[in-house]
Amino acid sequence: MKNFWSLFSFLFVSVLALPAFAADGAGGGSATAAIAAGLAIGIGALGGALGQGRAAAAALEGIARNPGAQNKIFTPMILGLALIESLVLLSFVIAILLVGKA
């Protein structure tokens, strides 16, 4: 099932990048930039979601095993989630810059 969602995500992002091919570009670089932008967003979002899911699951498991440690676990988990999200936003910015070149 995991491979299905990976393939579905890749195909979905690829299909969304197809309208960029219809534009009159100044060369072959626009198609490459559009594909790179789609992959940057897809891989960035997929990796970020997997990382956030694993971090939250580990934190909740730790809290479930030791409820008294909630305050010591919660703050570093939120900090880690913010750092993971910043990487996803960085991939979004890179994709926007690549589309600007297309």
C-alpha positions as CSV (number, residue, x, y, z in Angstrom):
1,M,0.0,0.0,0.0
2,K,2.9,2.3,0.7
3,N,4.2,1.9,-2.9
4,F,0.8,2.7,-4.2
5,W,0.6,6.1,-2.4
6,S,4.2,6.9,-3.5
7,L,3.3,6.1,-7.1
8,F,0.0,8.0,-6.9
9,S,1.8,11.1,-5.4
10,F,4.4,11.0,-8.2
11,L,1.8,10.7,-10.9
12,F,-0.4,13.4,-9.4
13,V,2.4,15.9,-9.2
14,S,3.6,15.0,-12.7
15,V,0.1,15.6,-14.1
16,L,-0.2,18.9,-12.3
17,A,3.1,20.0,-14.0
18,L,1.8,19.2,-17.5
19,P,0.2,22.6,-18.2
20,A,3.6,24.1,-18.0
21,F,4.6,22.3,-21.1
22,A,1.9,24.0,-23.1
23,A,3.5,27.5,-22.6
24,D,5.6,28.9,-25.3
25,G,9.0,28.7,-23.8
26,A,12.4,29.9,-25.0
27,G,13.9,26.5,-25.2
28,G,13.9,23.0,-23.7
29,G,14.8,24.2,-20.2
30,S,11.3,25.2,-19.3
31,A,10.0,21.6,-19.4
32,T,12.9,20.5,-17.2
33,A,12.3,23.3,-14.7
34,A,8.6,22.4,-14.5
35,I,9.4,18.7,-13.8
36,A,12.0,19.7,-11.2
37,A,9.5,22.0,-9.5
38,G,6.8,19.3,-9.4
39,L,9.3,16.8,-8.0
40,A,10.6,19.3,-5.4
41,I,7.1,19.9,-4.1
42,G,6.1,16.2,-4.2
43,I,9.2,14.8,-2.6
44,G,9.4,17.7,0.0
45,A,5.8,17.2,1.1
46,L,6.0,13.5,1.1
47,G,9.2,13.5,3.2
48,G,7.9,16.1,5.5
49,A,4.7,14.3,6.1
50,L,6.5,11.0,6.8
51,G,8.9,12.8,9.2
52,Q,6.1,14.6,11.1
53,G,4.1,11.4,11.4
54,R,7.0,9.5,12.8
55,A,7.9,12.3,15.2
56,A,4.4,12.6,16.5
57,A,3.9,8.9,16.8
58,A,7.1,8.5,18.8
59,A,6.2,11.4,21.1
60,L,2.7,10.1,21.7
61,E,4.1,6.7,22.4
62,G,6.6,8.2,24.9
63,I,3.8,10.2,26.6
64,A,1.6,7.1,26.8
65,R,4.4,5.1,28.4
66,N,5.2,7.8,30.9
67,P,2.5,10.5,31.2
68,G,4.6,12.4,33.7
69,A,7.2,13.2,31.0
70,Q,4.7,15.1,28.8
71,N,6.2,18.5,29.5
72,K,9.7,17.2,28.6
73,I,8.5,15.6,25.4
74,F,6.0,18.0,24.1
75,T,8.2,21.1,23.6
76,P,11.0,19.3,21.7
77,M,8.4,17.6,19.6
78,I,6.9,20.9,18.6
79,L,10.3,22.3,17.8
80,G,11.2,19.3,15.7
81,L,7.9,19.6,13.8
82,A,8.6,23.2,13.1
83,L,12.0,22.4,11.7
84,I,10.6,19.6,9.5
85,E,7.9,22.0,8.2
86,S,10.6,24.6,7.4
87,L,12.3,22.1,5.1
88,V,8.9,21.5,3.3
89,L,8.5,25.3,2.9
90,L,12.0,25.5,1.6
91,S,11.2,22.9,-1.1
92,F,8.1,25.0,-2.0
93,V,10.3,28.1,-2.4
94,I,12.7,26.2,-4.6
95,A,9.8,25.0,-6.7
96,I,8.5,28.6,-7.1
97,L,12.0,29.7,-8.2
98,L,12.2,26.9,-10.7
99,V,8.8,27.7,-12.1
100,G,9.9,31.3,-12.4
101,K,12.7,30.2,-14.7
102,A,10.3,28.1,-16.9
